[in-house]
Every structure is written in C-alpha cells, then in structure tokens.
Amino acid sequence: MPRVASLTVIERKIEQLEAKAEAIRTADKPGMKQLRAVMKKYRLTQADVETALNGRNGKRPSALAGRKLVPKYRNPANKQDTWSGRGLKPKWLIAAMKQSGKKLDHFAI
C-alpha cells in the first residue's frame, strides 16, 4: 500500500510542477510591459522595433557587399598586387603613379 500512496503523491507533484512550468512559459519577460507602453506612447509598429534591433535603419545592404571582384589594375613590378577599383587606391598604385607620372589607365589589365 505505501507504494501506491507514494505513486499518487509523485503524480500530484508532477502535475503541480507542470502547472508551474506552464505559468513560467506564459509569463511576460521582464521589460515587456515597459516595451508595450513605449510602443503605444510613440506609436511604434513591430517593424519599427525589428528595424531598431537589426541596426540597418531600414536600408538594404549593397548587392555587391562582400563579393570578390575581378581585378582591374595590376602592379607592373609585382604581378600579384592587384586592385579591383573599389575602395581606396592601394599604396603600391599611388607610389607607382607618382614615381612614373603615368595615369591610372596605364595599370589596367
């Protein structure tokens, strides 16, 4: 008989713990009330909050960002030094242009 009694006690504890777990799952996280108040006060939408969290400020990233490009310019002194034409001019190109007096088109591939 003690075994049956202990089994019912354990099952009752399981039900209580499951009820507590469900209450924790459905409870609001800290700050949710304040967030709702701020959204209501400033008439913010969910898209505004997502934009603020993503940090993109509503702008799409460039389609060319992060892509490797084919080099357009090569260093005649060192064939491994190349430049695609994006970003700052490399130091080797600036130095070669000053030294030889040639224009950028001379270093084109």
PyMOL commands that set and color helices and strands:
alter all, ss='L'
color gray80, all
select helices_A, chain A and resi 2-26+32-42+46-54+91-100+104-107
alter helices_A, ss='H'
color red, helices_A
select strands_A, chain A and resi 73-74+82-83
alter strands_A, ss='S'
color yellow, strands_A
deselect
rebuild
show_as cartoon
